[in-house]
Amino acid sequence: MIKVAIADDHVFIREGLRRILKPETDIEIVAEAENSAGVIEIVMKESIDILILDVSLPGKSGIELLKDIHSIKPGQKVIILSMHPESLYGLRALKAGAWGYLTKETSAEELIKAIRKIISGRKYLSESLAEHLALNFDKETEVPLHSRLTDREYEVFIELASGKHLREIADKLSISISTVNTYRQRILEKMNMVNNFELTHYALKEKLIQS
């Protein structure tokens, strides 16, 4: 039996995952979490084969949580599930130790396929993520400006570039406005930019966000 845990702060997403996986006789959901603290508790106390982890959880992002998870349980298999396209977080998730990255538009069939492939010991790349990695292979040597950012800084950068206000970002990431502002200053400094307009222009040029 493949023991699966799911972590997402949206009840309807967790319910949807339960409906998708329930018909599979060899897959069982044994635990659920709605925030980063719940994820850590599951990893410490439960014996699970795969964790399906939302990329944006209250407390910590899924990318940041991957590091904590692997420090507690090295080798823990994790699938990152996100509302964002693969081009935005896919590579960062894989570099952080995820075994797969899927968007929330992924079909039920592909999710189940990913679980079975990962449980066999192989990482799962969707066709679109594999294509994105192939197209950007040569660009990796150029070291883009946003690669200087930590995972949390990158998350804030995307929100800023998308036009979100500090309060919106603070609420979404469960941090204070002053902390968001501190991240903003670091991001501008690391990327040699002076304002949010430049961040947005850069993100559009690099196809990190859509216009």
C-alpha positions in Angstrom: 0.0 0.0 0.0 1.3 3.5 -1.0 0.8 5.7 2.0 0.2 9.4 1.0 0.0 12.6 3.0 -1.5 15.8 1.5 -0.8 19.4 2.6 -2.8 22.3 1.3 -4.4 25.2 3.1 -7.5 25.0 0.8 -10.1 22.4 2.0 -11.5 22.0 -1.5 -8.1 21.0 -2.9 -7.7 18.4 -0.2 -11.1 17.1 -0.9 -10.4 16.9 -4.6 -7.2 14.9 -4.0 -9.1 12.5 -1.7 -11.7 12.0 -4.5 -9.0 11.4 -7.1 -7.0 8.9 -5.0 -9.9 7.0 -3.3 -10.6 4.6 -6.2 -7.0 3.5 -6.3 -6.9 0.3 -4.2 -3.1 0.5 -3.6 -3.0 4.2 -2.5 -4.2 5.4 0.9 -4.2 8.9 2.3 -3.1 8.6 5.9 -2.6 12.2 6.9 -3.5 15.8 6.0 -2.1 19.2 6.9 -3.3 22.8 6.2 -0.1 24.7 7.2 3.7 24.3 7.5 3.6 23.3 11.2 1.2 20.4 10.3 3.5 19.2 7.6 6.5 19.0 10.0 4.3 17.1 12.5 3.3 14.6 9.8 6.9 14.0 8.7 8.1 13.5 12.3 5.2 11.2 13.4 3.8 9.4 10.4 5.2 6.8 8.2 4.4 8.0 4.7 5.7 7.1 1.2 4.8 10.3 -0.6 3.9 13.8 0.5 1.8 16.0 -1.9 2.8 19.5 -0.8 1.3 22.8 -1.9 4.0 25.3 -2.9 2.3 28.2 -0.9 1.4 27.2 2.6 0.8 29.6 5.6 4.0 29.8 7.6 6.5 28.7 5.1 6.5 28.0 1.3 6.6 24.5 0.1 10.1 25.1 -1.4 11.4 26.2 2.0 9.7 23.3 3.7 11.5 20.8 1.5 14.7 21.6 3.3 13.2 21.1 6.7 11.5 17.9 5.6 14.8 16.4 4.3 16.7 17.4 7.4 14.1 15.5 9.5 13.7 12.6 7.1 16.3 12.4 4.3 15.0 10.9 1.1 11.4 11.6 1.8 9.6 11.7 -1.5 7.7 14.9 -2.1 5.5 16.1 -5.0 5.1 19.8 -5.2 1.6 20.8 -6.2 1.1 24.4 -7.3 -1.3 26.9 -9.0 1.8 28.3 -10.7 3.1 27.0 -14.1 6.2 24.8 -14.1 8.3 27.6 -15.5 7.8 29.6 -12.3 8.8 27.1 -9.6 9.5 23.8 -11.2 13.2 24.0 -11.4 13.6 25.5 -7.9 11.4 22.7 -6.5 13.6 20.0 -8.2 16.8 21.7 -7.0 15.4 21.8 -3.5 14.8 18.1 -3.5 11.2 17.5 -4.8 10.6 14.3 -6.7 8.0 15.9 -8.9 6.2 19.2 -9.7 2.6 19.3 -10.9 0.2 22.2 -11.4 -3.3 22.1 -9.9 -4.6 21.8 -13.5 -2.9 18.4 -13.8 -5.3 15.6 -14.7 -6.1 12.9 -12.2 -4.4 10.4 -14.5 -1.2 12.3 -14.5 -1.1 12.7 -10.7 -1.6 8.9 -10.2 1.0 8.3 -12.9 3.4 10.6 -11.0 2.8 8.8 -7.7 3.5 5.4 -9.2 6.6 6.5 -11.0 8.0 8.2 -7.9 7.3 5.2 -5.7 9.3 3.1 -8.1 12.3 5.4 -7.3 12.3 7.7 -10.4 11.6 11.5 -10.4 8.6 12.7 -12.4 8.8 15.5 -15.0 5.7 16.5 -16.8 6.1 17.0 -20.6 5.8 20.8 -20.2 8.4 20.9 -17.4 10.8 18.7 -19.4 10.4 21.0 -22.4 11.0 24.1 -20.3 14.2 22.6 -18.8 15.4 21.6 -22.3 14.7 25.1 -23.7 16.5 26.8 -20.9 19.4 24.4 -20.6 21.9 26.8 -22.3 20.6 29.7 -20.3 21.6 28.1 -17.1 25.2 29.1 -17.7 24.2 32.8 -18.0 23.1 32.9 -14.3 20.0 35.1 -14.5 19.6 37.9 -11.9 16.7 36.1 -10.1 18.9 33.1 -9.4 20.6 35.3 -6.7 17.5 35.2 -4.6 16.7 32.8 -1.9 13.5 30.7 -2.3 11.6 33.1 0.0 12.9 36.2 -1.7 12.0 34.7 -5.0 8.4 34.1 -3.8 8.2 37.7 -2.6 9.7 38.9 -5.9 7.1 37.2 -8.0 4.3 38.7 -5.9 5.8 42.2 -6.2 6.4 41.8 -9.9 2.8 40.8 -10.3 1.7 44.0 -8.8 0.7 42.9 -5.3 0.7 45.4 -2.4 2.8 44.7 0.7 -0.3 44.0 2.8 -1.5 41.4 0.3 1.8 39.7 0.2 2.1 39.7 4.0 -1.4 38.2 4.4 -0.7 35.5 1.8 2.7 34.5 3.2 1.6 34.9 6.9 4.4 37.4 7.6 4.5 41.0 8.7 4.4 44.0 6.3 7.8 45.1 7.7 9.2 41.7 6.9 7.9 41.9 3.3 9.4 45.4 3.0 12.8 44.0 4.2 12.6 41.2 1.6 11.8 43.9 -1.0 14.9 45.9 -0.2 17.1 42.8 -0.3 15.6 41.8 -3.7 16.1 45.2 -5.2 19.7 45.3 -3.9 20.5 41.8 -5.2 19.0 42.4 -8.6 20.5 46.0 -8.9 17.1 47.6 -9.4 15.4 50.6 -7.8 11.7 50.0 -7.8 8.8 47.5 -8.4 8.4 48.7 -12.0 11.8 47.4 -12.9 11.0 44.1 -11.1 7.9 43.7 -13.2 9.7 44.6 -16.4 12.4 42.0 -15.7 9.8 39.3 -14.8 7.9 39.9 -18.0 11.0 39.8 -20.1 12.2 36.6 -18.5 8.6 35.1 -18.8 8.4 34.6 -15.1 4.9 36.2 -15.0 2.3 36.9 -17.7 1.2 40.3 -18.8 
